[in-house]
Amino acid sequence: MTGASCWWAPAGGSPKFPAGLGTVWLVLAVLACAGPTPPLVAPVERAPWLREDPQRCLLLRDLTEDMETMAQRCAEEFVRENGYTVSPATDDSTRWVLEIGEGGAWPRVFATREGTLEDEASSSQCSMRQCLVLFRLRRQTLACAYRAVTMSQVFTRLKLEPGGIRDVRCGDRRA
């Protein structure tokens, strides 16, 4: 198509489809696609088979965050639900997990756990097989001691590991 048959091209449109109308449609299409995305809304009810496992993280994953961030959010929820922070344990008994050596009535278990860990994790690290999240102990005499929450790389099998971890160089940094 050369010569007289392309008389409309330099003018920016055709007799059937003017240039101004095409621009309007293009702008509308861009605005429709670039609008704000609706926020993620957590479902009210989880599938029963998911709730059966108290060591499974039930948080929705934000796919823009890395594994360490998701592991940290899961571990923080786990210690909060199981009564290790200053916040009370969840009322949902399907989320409660006993540590090795614990037993007896749940109120007694929660009384010994209450306020032992900080609300927020200190650090997190994930490998190909598992994630490890550290929480600082809240006791002043143990300012440099931590407890570890471990989980699988798919955020299941959450467990507060027995014993603690002590940072031997912490005293040097605090001086």
C-alpha positions in Angstrom: 0.0 0.0 0.0 1.8 3.0 -1.3 0.9 6.4 -2.6 -2.7 7.6 -2.6 -4.1 4.6 -0.8 -2.2 5.6 2.4 -3.4 9.2 2.4 -4.8 8.8 6.0 -1.6 7.3 7.6 0.3 10.6 8.1 -2.8 12.2 9.5 -2.9 9.7 12.3 -6.0 7.7 11.6 -8.5 6.5 9.0 -11.9 7.7 8.0 -13.5 4.7 9.8 -11.3 4.9 13.0 -10.0 8.4 13.9 -6.7 8.7 15.8 -8.4 10.4 18.8 -10.8 7.6 19.4 -7.9 5.0 19.3 -6.0 7.0 21.9 -9.0 7.2 24.2 -9.4 3.4 24.0 -5.7 2.8 24.7 -5.8 5.1 27.8 -8.9 3.4 29.1 -7.4 0.0 28.7 -4.2 1.0 30.5 -6.1 2.5 33.4 -8.3 -0.6 33.7 -5.3 -2.8 33.9 -3.2 -0.6 36.1 -5.8 0.1 38.8 -5.3 -0.9 42.4 -5.6 -4.6 43.1 -8.1 -5.7 45.7 -6.6 -6.7 49.0 -6.2 -10.4 49.8 -9.0 -11.5 52.1 -8.3 -14.5 54.3 -11.0 -17.1 54.1 -13.1 -17.3 57.3 -13.1 -21.1 57.4 -10.2 -23.4 56.6 -10.6 -27.0 55.3 -11.0 -29.4 58.2 -8.0 -31.5 57.1 -5.8 -28.4 57.3 -7.0 -27.6 60.8 -6.3 -31.1 62.0 -2.6 -30.5 62.0 -1.7 -28.0 64.8 1.9 -27.8 63.4 0.8 -26.5 60.0 1.0 -22.8 59.3 -2.4 -21.6 58.2 -1.4 -18.1 57.1 -1.9 -17.1 53.5 1.3 -16.7 51.6 2.1 -13.4 50.0 4.0 -14.5 46.9 6.0 -11.3 46.9 7.8 -12.2 50.1 10.7 -14.6 50.4 10.7 -17.9 52.3 12.4 -16.4 55.4 9.7 -13.7 55.8 7.0 -16.3 55.5 8.7 -18.6 57.9 9.1 -15.7 60.4 5.4 -14.9 60.1 4.4 -18.5 60.7 6.7 -18.9 63.7 5.5 -15.7 65.3 1.9 -16.9 64.9 2.9 -20.3 66.3 4.4 -18.9 69.5 1.6 -16.5 69.9 -1.1 -19.2 69.5 0.7 -21.5 72.0 1.0 -18.9 74.7 4.8 -18.1 74.7 4.3 -14.3 74.3 2.7 -11.7 76.6 -0.5 -12.2 74.6 -2.8 -15.0 75.7 -2.9 -18.3 73.8 -5.5 -18.7 71.2 -8.9 -20.1 72.2 -8.7 -22.6 69.4 -7.5 -25.7 71.1 -6.8 -27.4 67.7 -3.7 -25.1 67.4 -2.1 -26.0 70.7 1.1 -28.1 70.7 2.8 -29.7 73.7 6.6 -29.5 74.0 8.6 -32.6 74.9 8.3 -33.1 78.6 5.2 -31.0 79.0 2.0 -32.4 80.4 -1.0 -31.8 82.6 -3.8 -29.3 82.2 -3.5 -26.7 79.5 -4.0 -23.7 81.9 -0.9 -24.9 83.9 1.1 -25.4 80.7 0.2 -21.9 79.5 1.1 -20.4 82.9 4.6 -21.7 82.6 5.0 -20.5 79.0 3.4 -17.1 79.3 5.7 -14.2 78.5 8.8 -16.3 78.0 9.5 -15.2 74.4 9.5 -11.9 72.5 6.5 -11.3 70.2 8.7 -10.8 67.2 11.4 -13.1 65.9 15.0 -12.0 66.0 16.1 -13.8 62.8 15.1 -16.5 60.3 16.9 -18.7 57.9 15.7 -21.3 55.4 17.5 -24.1 53.6 16.4 -26.6 51.1 14.8 -28.8 53.8 13.8 -26.6 56.7 13.5 -23.2 58.2 14.8 -22.0 61.5 13.4 -18.9 63.3 15.0 -17.5 66.5 13.1 -15.8 69.4 14.9 -13.9 72.2 14.0 -15.0 75.7 12.4 -12.2 77.7 14.2 -12.8 81.0 16.7 -10.1 81.9 19.2 -12.6 83.3 19.1 -14.4 79.9 19.3 -11.3 77.6 21.4 -13.1 75.1 19.5 -16.4 75.0 17.2 -17.6 72.2 14.7 -20.4 71.5 14.4 -21.9 68.0 11.2 -22.7 66.1 11.9 -25.1 63.2 9.6 -26.1 60.3 9.7 -27.7 56.9 10.4 -25.7 53.8 6.6 -25.8 53.1 5.8 -24.4 56.6 4.6 -27.6 58.2 5.9 -29.5 61.2 6.3 -26.3 63.3 8.1 -27.1 66.6 9.7 -25.1 69.4 13.0 -27.0 69.8 13.9 -28.1 73.4 16.6 -26.2 75.1 18.0 -22.8 74.1 20.8 -21.1 72.2 23.1 -18.7 74.0 25.0 -15.9 72.2 28.4 -16.0 73.9 29.5 -12.8 72.2 26.4 -10.9 73.1 28.0 -9.5 76.3 30.9 -8.1 74.3 28.5 -6.2 72.0 26.4 -4.9 74.9 29.3 -3.4 76.8 
